[in-house]
Amino acid sequence: MEIFLLCLYTLDYISLGKAVEIKKVNPFSKEIEQWITCFERHYFFMTKEQKRFIEKKLAKQLQCDSMTKLETDMMPFLENLDIAYLEKRYPIYFSHFEKFWQNFSKVEPVYANRPSIKHASLLNCIYFVPLLTFMPEVSIFLCTNTSKAHRHLLKEKIDVHLKDRNIKFEENIHFADIIVTTINSLEAVSDQQTVIQVRPSLPKNDLNRIKATVKKRNKRSAKNIS
């Protein structure tokens, strides 16, 4: 029961008040300093407020890890955290995170085989750095023979359907990666572009075709980066 409550306390689900002793001299100050140093090396320099926030989070996480030392990582169960899905869905993000983690576990090797701290660190990083941060941007040029209001509606439908992708609507056809059009005769202006013919109503299967093309471009960009 104590371990369960401690895990909930670590995740900020509950406040245990003075039931968990927080020492004035933080026994994990060195680890926290190293964590922040590695984070800033791989992501960005933190503000004072961000540092204060993460210091409190890490103090809880490291204290819980130190007191429990569980062989099984509880994070996926407590947070319903599907690491495999996230890694498959955001490979470039995970590539950056793995470099950060390798750096941290190299200077603090005791945590190299502590999955609970690794997954807690992943959530910490996602808090500060959104999952779409490293996803390649794909530009879309939308060309229709309909009104401006209808074209805006189509943009909104595409934007909502691809909300988990990093897309940008381009106003110049020459700079677009993908051309989405309701016009039959429209052709690409570059060999690098993909033209997708859609219906004016832009039904779901047309939206899925656009999303599939964006995914292919993301995978191609990910390979080039790696």
KAVENRA-V856066 format. One record per residue. PSI is psi as a letter, one per 20 degrees, with the letter a starting at -180 (NA if undefined). OMEGA is omega as a letter, one per 20 degrees, with the letter a starting at -180 (999 if undefined). D_LAST is the distance of its C-alpha to the last C-alpha in whole Angstrom. Layout:
# KAVENRA-V856066
<<PSI:OMEGA:D_LAST> <PSI:OMEGA:D_LAST>>
This chain:
# KAVENRA-V856066
<<g:a:45> <g:r:44> <g:r:40> <g:r:40> <h:r:41> <h:r:39> <g:r:36> <h:r:37> <g:r:38> <h:a:35> <j:r:33> <k:r:36> <h:a:38> <r:r:41> <p:a:43> <j:r:45> <c:a:46> <j:r:48> <h:r:47> <p:a:44> <p:r:45> <o:a:42> <q:r:43> <g:r:44> <o:a:42> <o:a:39> <i:a:38> <j:a:34> <h:a:34> <g:r:32> <g:r:30> <g:r:29> <g:r:29> <h:r:26> <g:a:25> <g:r:25> <g:r:24> <h:r:21> <g:a:20> <h:r:21> <h:a:19> <i:a:16> <e:a:17> <r:r:21> <p:a:24> <q:r:27> <r:r:30> <g:a:33> <g:r:33> <h:r:30> <g:r:30> <g:r:34> <g:a:32> <h:r:29> <g:r:32> <g:r:34> <g:a:32> <h:r:30> <g:r:34> <g:a:35> <g:a:31> <h:r:32> <g:r:36> <g:r:35> <g:a:33> <h:a:35> <h:a:38> <g:a:37> <l:a:35> <q:r:34> <h:r:32> <p:r:31> <p:a:29> <i:a:31> <g:a:29> <h:a:27> <g:a:31> <h:a:32> <j:a:30> <l:a:29> <o:r:25> <n:a:23> <g:a:20> <g:r:19> <g:a:19> <g:a:18> <h:r:15> <h:a:15> <h:a:16> <m:a:13> <h:a:10> <h:r:8> <g:a:11> <h:r:12> <g:r:8> <g:a:10> <g:a:14> <h:r:13> <g:r:12> <g:a:16> <h:r:17> <h:r:17> <g:a:18> <g:a:21> <i:r:22> <g:r:22> <h:r:24> <m:a:26> <i:a:26> <h:a:28> <j:a:26> <h:a:23> <k:r:25> <n:a:26> <h:a:24> <g:r:27> <h:r:26> <g:a:22> <h:r:23> <h:r:25> <h:r:23> <g:r:20> <h:r:23> <g:a:24> <g:r:20> <h:r:21> <g:a:24> <h:a:23> <o:a:20> <q:a:20> <h:a:17> <i:a:17> <g:a:16> <j:r:12> <p:a:13> <q:r:12> <p:r:16> <p:a:18> <p:a:21> <p:r:24> <p:a:27> <p:a:30> <p:r:33> <r:r:37> <k:a:40> <a:a:41> <r:r:42> <h:a:40> <g:r:41> <h:r:40> <h:r:37> <h:r:36> <g:r:37> <h:r:34> <g:r:31> <g:a:32> <g:r:32> <g:a:28> <g:a:27> <g:a:29> <h:a:27> <k:a:24> <i:r:24> <j:r:21> <q:a:19> <n:a:18> <q:r:21> <p:r:23> <p:a:26> <p:a:26> <i:r:30> <o:a:29> <h:a:29> <h:a:27> <j:a:24> <q:r:23> <h:a:21> <p:r:23> <o:r:27> <p:a:29> <q:r:32> <j:a:36> <p:a:37> <h:a:37> <i:a:37> <p:a:34> <r:r:32> <q:r:28> <i:a:29> <q:r:25> <i:a:24> <i:a:20> <q:r:22> <p:r:23> <p:r:27> <o:r:28> <p:a:32> <r:r:33> <q:a:37> <h:r:38> <i:a:38> <m:r:35> <r:a:35> <h:a:33> <h:r:31> <g:r:31> <h:r:29> <h:r:27> <g:r:26> <g:a:25> <h:r:22> <h:r:21> <g:r:20> <g:r:18> <g:r:16> <g:r:15> <h:r:14> <g:r:12> <g:r:11> <g:r:10> <h:a:9> <g:r:6> <g:a:5> <h:a:6> <g:a:4> <NA:999:0>>
